[in-house]
């Protein structure tokens, strides 16, 4: 089972202007472009699981509806600490398996089919990685944000990084980082490939842990 961190970052290492930036807003402010959106969907088509923080769902109100491996919707694992609003279209996406992952039980809208995995006092990244391995998932995309990313890097669970560099600097103290708040030790990467499109740079790295 492989975990691939798929992220877009500004040149100053921020993954958004704020932590609830939806897909349309990201396009409008210059953090994404059509090539980046196509790259993202190509990555989804190779996976059977997607790992996100709840801020991603809160930003868009739903899971991105795009086929994964074998043209089946990937399973969405959403780290959340507080309830998601019942008004979100997320609750009606019954064709997608959606799993809230939390330290304690969260309310689930009746009839939505949403599941709730409880990790309690366990390390959240290690807990979910073990669950994915036991249940024979093949390739999981880690969409972050920064806190969720740090859980997986600190436990040496990320195998690959697909990083899109957007041609902009955000320059705001409260803009979210790719990894936050910090790593226990530095992580090194080996560049596998790169290409550019409309001043966006697409970098593919293997992760090296020592």
KEMARPA-153128 format. One line per 4 residues: number of its first residue (from 1); for each residue x, y, z of N, C-alpha, C. Coordinates in steps of 0.2 Angstrom, whole numbers, plus 5000, padded with zeros to 4 digits. Layout:
N
NUM	X,Y,Z,X,Y,Z,X,Y,Z; ...
***
This chain:
210
1	5004,4994,5000,5000,5000,5000,5004,5006,5000; 5003,5011,4995,5007,5017,4995,5003,5023,4996; 5006,5028,5000,5003,5034,5001,5006,5039,4997; 5003,5043,4993,5005,5048,4989,5003,5055,4991
5	5007,5059,4993,5005,5066,4995,5004,5071,4989; 4998,5073,4987,4997,5077,4981,4995,5084,4984; 4999,5089,4982,4998,5095,4985,5000,5101,4979; 4997,5106,4980,4999,5112,4976,5001,5118,4981
9	5007,5121,4980,5010,5126,4984,5012,5132,4981; 5012,5137,4984,5015,5144,4982,5022,5143,4982; 5026,5148,4979,5033,5148,4980,5036,5149,4987; 5031,5152,4991,5033,5153,4998,5030,5147,5003
13	5029,5142,5000,5027,5136,5004,5020,5136,5007; 5015,5140,5004,5009,5140,5007,5004,5136,5002; 4999,5133,5005,4995,5128,5001,4988,5132,5000; 4987,5138,5002,4981,5142,5001,4982,5149,5004
17	4977,5153,5002,4977,5160,5005,4974,5159,5012; 4969,5155,5013,4967,5153,5019,4965,5146,5019; 4963,5143,5025,4962,5136,5026,4956,5133,5024; 4951,5137,5021,4945,5134,5018,4944,5137,5011
21	4949,5136,5007,4949,5139,5000,4946,5133,4996; 4941,5134,4992,4938,5130,4988,4941,5129,4981; 4939,5125,4977,4942,5124,4970,4942,5130,4966; 4936,5133,4966,4934,5139,4961,4939,5144,4964
25	4939,5146,4970,4943,5151,4973,4951,5150,4971; 4953,5144,4972,4960,5142,4970,4962,5144,4963; 4957,5143,4959,4958,5145,4952,4958,5152,4951; 4954,5155,4954,4953,5163,4953,4959,5166,4956
29	4962,5164,4962,4968,5168,4965,4974,5166,4962; 4975,5160,4957,4981,5158,4954,4984,5153,4957; 4981,5149,4962,4984,5144,4965,4984,5137,4961; 4979,5137,4956,4978,5132,4952,4977,5134,4945
33	4977,5129,4940,4976,5131,4933,4973,5125,4930; 4970,5125,4924,4967,5119,4921,4972,5113,4921; 4979,5114,4919,4984,5109,4919,4984,5105,4926; 4984,5109,4931,4984,5107,4938,4978,5103,4940
37	4972,5105,4938,4966,5101,4939,4966,5095,4935; 4969,5095,4929,4969,5088,4925,4974,5084,4929; 4980,5086,4931,4985,5082,4935,4982,5079,4941; 4978,5083,4944,4974,5080,4950,4970,5075,4949
41	4966,5075,4943,4961,5070,4941,4965,5064,4939; 4970,5065,4936,4974,5059,4934,4977,5055,4940; 4979,5059,4945,4981,5055,4951,4975,5051,4954; 4969,5055,4954,4963,5051,4957,4962,5045,4953
45	4963,5045,4947,4961,5039,4943,4965,5033,4944; 4971,5034,4948,4975,5029,4949,4975,5026,4957; 4970,5029,4961,4970,5028,4968,4963,5024,4970; 4963,5021,4975,4957,5018,4978,4955,5021,4985
49	4959,5026,4987,4958,5030,4993,4960,5037,4993; 4957,5041,4996,4959,5048,4997,4958,5050,5004; 4964,5053,5007,4964,5056,5014,4964,5063,5014; 4960,5066,5017,4959,5074,5018,4958,5076,5025
53	4959,5082,5026,4956,5085,5032,4949,5088,5031; 4946,5089,5036,4939,5091,5036,4938,5098,5032; 4944,5102,5033,4943,5109,5030,4942,5108,5022; 4945,5103,5019,4944,5102,5012,4936,5101,5010
57	4933,5097,5014,4926,5096,5013,4922,5102,5015; 4924,5106,5020,4920,5112,5022,4921,5117,5017; 4927,5117,5013,4928,5122,5008,4923,5121,5002; 4922,5115,5000,4918,5113,4994,4911,5111,4996
61	4910,5108,5002,4904,5106,5004,4902,5099,5002; 4907,5096,4998,4907,5089,4996,4913,5086,4994; 4913,5079,4993,4919,5076,4990,4920,5077,4982; 4926,5078,4980,4926,5078,4973,4924,5072,4969
65	4919,5072,4965,4916,5066,4962,4920,5065,4956; 4925,5060,4956,4929,5058,4950,4931,5051,4951; 4930,5047,4946,4932,5040,4946,4939,5039,4948; 4940,5033,4952,4947,5031,4954,4949,5025,4950
69	4953,5021,4954,4956,5015,4951,4950,5010,4949; 4951,5007,4943,4946,5003,4940,4939,5007,4939; 4939,5013,4938,4934,5017,4937,4928,5017,4942; 4931,5015,4948,4926,5015,4954,4928,5022,4958
73	4923,5025,4962,4925,5030,4966,4929,5028,4972; 4935,5032,4973,4939,5030,4979,4935,5032,4985; 4938,5028,4990,4935,5029,4997,4938,5035,5000; 4934,5040,5003,4936,5046,5006,4937,5045,5013
77	4943,5046,5016,4944,5046,5023,4945,5053,5025; 4941,5056,5029,4941,5063,5031,4942,5064,5039; 4948,5067,5040,4950,5068,5047,4946,5074,5050; 4942,5073,5055,4937,5078,5057,4937,5078,5065
81	4937,5084,5068,4936,5084,5075,4929,5087,5078; 4926,5090,5073,4919,5093,5075,4914,5091,5069; 4908,5091,5071,4903,5089,5066,4903,5093,5059; 4901,5090,5054,4901,5093,5047,4893,5095,5047
85	4892,5101,5044,4885,5104,5044,4881,5099,5040; 4874,5098,5042,4870,5093,5039,4868,5096,5032; 4869,5103,5030,4867,5105,5024,4872,5104,5018; 4877,5101,5020,4882,5099,5015,4880,5094,5010
89	4881,5095,5004,4880,5090,4999,4884,5083,5000; 4889,5084,5004,4893,5078,5006,4889,5072,5009; 4884,5074,5013,4879,5069,5016,4875,5065,5011; 4874,5068,5005,4870,5065,5000,4874,5061,4994
93	4880,5061,4995,4885,5057,4990,4885,5050,4991; 4880,5046,4991,4879,5039,4993,4883,5035,4989; 4884,5037,4982,4888,5032,4978,4896,5032,4980; 4898,5037,4984,4905,5037,4986,4905,5035,4994
97	4909,5030,4995,4910,5028,5002,4914,5033,5006; 4911,5036,5011,4914,5042,5015,4915,5040,5022; 4921,5041,5025,4923,5039,5031,4925,5044,5035; 4922,5047,5041,4925,5052,5045,4929,5048,5050
101	4935,5051,5051,4940,5048,5055,4942,5053,5061; 4940,5051,5067,4940,5056,5073,4943,5052,5079; 4945,5057,5084,4947,5054,5090,4941,5052,5094; 4935,5054,5093,4929,5052,5097,4923,5052,5092
105	4918,5049,5094,4912,5048,5089,4909,5055,5087; 4907,5056,5081,4904,5062,5078,4897,5060,5076; 4893,5065,5076,4886,5063,5073,4886,5062,5066; 4882,5057,5064,4881,5055,5057,4874,5056,5055
109	4873,5060,5049,4866,5061,5047,4863,5054,5045; 4857,5053,5047,4854,5046,5046,4852,5045,5039; 4854,5039,5037,4853,5037,5030,4858,5039,5025; 4863,5043,5027,4868,5045,5023,4873,5040,5021
113	4874,5035,5025,4879,5029,5024,4886,5031,5026; 4887,5037,5029,4894,5039,5031,4896,5035,5037; 4902,5033,5037,4905,5029,5042,4909,5033,5047; 4911,5031,5053,4915,5034,5057,4920,5030,5061
117	4926,5031,5059,4932,5027,5062,4934,5031,5068; 4935,5028,5074,4938,5031,5080,4945,5029,5081; 4950,5034,5082,4956,5032,5083,4958,5033,5091; 4954,5036,5094,4955,5037,5101,4962,5040,5103
121	4966,5037,5107,4972,5039,5109,4978,5037,5104; 4976,5033,5099,4981,5031,5094,4984,5037,5090; 4990,5036,5087,4992,5041,5082,4988,5041,5076; 4985,5046,5074,4980,5046,5069,4983,5044,5062
125	4989,5046,5060,4992,5044,5054,4993,5036,5054; 4996,5034,5059,4998,5027,5060,4991,5022,5060; 4986,5025,5063,4980,5021,5064,4977,5020,5057; 4976,5026,5053,4973,5025,5046,4977,5021,5042
129	4984,5022,5042,4988,5018,5037,4988,5011,5039; 4987,5009,5045,4986,5002,5047,4979,4999,5044; 4974,5003,5045,4968,5002,5043,4968,5000,5035; 4971,5005,5031,4971,5004,5024,4975,4998,5022
133	4980,4996,5026,4984,4990,5024,4980,4984,5026; 4977,4984,5031,4973,4978,5033,4967,4977,5028; 4964,4982,5026,4959,4981,5021,4961,4981,5014; 4967,4980,5013,4970,4979,5006,4969,4985,5001
137	4969,4991,5004,4970,4997,4999,4976,4997,4996; 4977,4999,4989,4983,4999,4985,4986,5005,4985; 4983,5011,4984,4986,5017,4983,4981,5023,4986; 4984,5026,4991,4980,5032,4994,4983,5038,4992
141	4979,5043,4991,4981,5050,4990,4980,5054,4996; 4985,5057,4998,4985,5062,5004,4985,5069,5002; 4979,5072,5003,4978,5079,5001,4979,5084,5007; 4981,5081,5013,4982,5086,5018,4976,5089,5021
145	4976,5095,5023,4981,5100,5024,4987,5099,5028; 4990,5105,5031,4997,5104,5034,4997,5100,5040; 4992,5100,5044,4992,5096,5051,4992,5089,5049; 4987,5087,5044,4986,5080,5042,4992,5078,5039
149	4995,5082,5035,5002,5080,5031,5007,5078,5036; 5008,5082,5041,5013,5081,5046,5012,5075,5050; 5006,5073,5051,5005,5066,5055,5008,5061,5051; 5007,5061,5044,5010,5055,5040,5017,5056,5039
153	5020,5062,5038,5027,5062,5037,5031,5061,5043; 5028,5063,5049,5032,5061,5056,5032,5054,5057; 5027,5050,5054,5027,5043,5055,5030,5039,5049; 5033,5043,5045,5037,5040,5039,5032,5036,5035
157	5026,5038,5034,5021,5034,5030,5020,5036,5023; 5023,5042,5021,5022,5045,5014,5027,5042,5009; 5025,5039,5004,5030,5036,4999,5032,5041,4994; 5028,5045,4992,5029,5049,4986,5025,5056,4987
161	5028,5061,4984,5025,5068,4984,5024,5070,4977; 5018,5072,4975,5017,5075,4969,5015,5082,4970; 5020,5087,4968,5019,5094,4971,5019,5098,4964; 5014,5103,4964,5013,5108,4959,5015,5114,4962
165	5020,5118,4959,5022,5124,4962,5018,5130,4958; 5014,5134,4961,5010,5139,4958,5015,5145,4957; 5015,5149,4952,5019,5155,4951,5017,5161,4955; 5017,5160,4962,5014,5166,4966,5017,5165,4973
169	5018,5171,4976,5019,5171,4983,5013,5174,4987; 5011,5171,4992,5005,5173,4996,5007,5178,5001; 5013,5177,5005,5016,5182,5009,5011,5184,5015; 5007,5179,5018,5003,5181,5023,5004,5176,5029
173	5005,5179,5035,5007,5175,5041,5002,5169,5042; 4996,5170,5041,4991,5165,5043,4989,5161,5037; 4992,5161,5032,4991,5156,5026,4994,5150,5028; 4990,5144,5027,4992,5137,5029,4998,5135,5025
177	5002,5131,5029,5008,5128,5026,5007,5121,5023; 5011,5119,5019,5011,5112,5017,5012,5107,5022; 5016,5109,5027,5016,5104,5033,5016,5109,5039; 5012,5107,5044,5011,5111,5050,5009,5107,5056
181	5011,5109,5062,5015,5114,5064,5023,5113,5063; 5025,5107,5063,5032,5105,5062,5033,5098,5061; 5039,5096,5059,5041,5089,5058,5046,5088,5064; 5046,5081,5066,5051,5079,5071,5058,5079,5068
185	5059,5078,5062,5065,5078,5058,5064,5080,5051; 5069,5082,5048,5069,5084,5041,5068,5078,5036; 5064,5079,5031,5062,5074,5026,5066,5076,5019; 5069,5071,5016,5072,5073,5010,5069,5069,5004
189	5070,5072,4998,5066,5069,4992,5071,5068,4987; 5069,5063,4982,5073,5062,4976,5068,5064,4970; 5070,5068,4966,5066,5070,4961,5066,5065,4955; 5060,5063,4954,5059,5057,4948,5058,5061,4942
193	5054,5066,4942,5052,5069,4935,5050,5076,4937; 5050,5080,4931,5047,5087,4932,5045,5090,4925; 5040,5094,4925,5038,5097,4919,5035,5104,4920; 5034,5108,4916,5031,5115,4917,5025,5116,4912
197	5020,5120,4914,5014,5121,4910,5012,5128,4912; 5012,5133,4908,5010,5140,4910,5012,5143,4916; 5019,5142,4917,5023,5144,4923,5021,5140,4929; 5017,5135,4929,5016,5130,4934,5021,5125,4933
201	5024,5123,4939,5029,5117,4938,5027,5111,4942; 5027,5105,4939,5025,5099,4942,5031,5095,4943; 5031,5093,4950,5037,5090,4952,5035,5083,4955; 5038,5078,4953,5037,5071,4956,5043,5069,4960
205	5042,5067,4966,5047,5065,4971,5046,5059,4974; 5051,5055,4975,5051,5049,4980,5053,5052,4987; 5050,5049,4992,5052,5052,4999,5058,5047,5002; 5063,5050,5005,5068,5047,5007,5068,5048,5015
209	5068,5043,5019,5068,5043,5026,5075,5040,5029; 5078,5043,5034,5084,5041,5036,5083,5039,5044
***
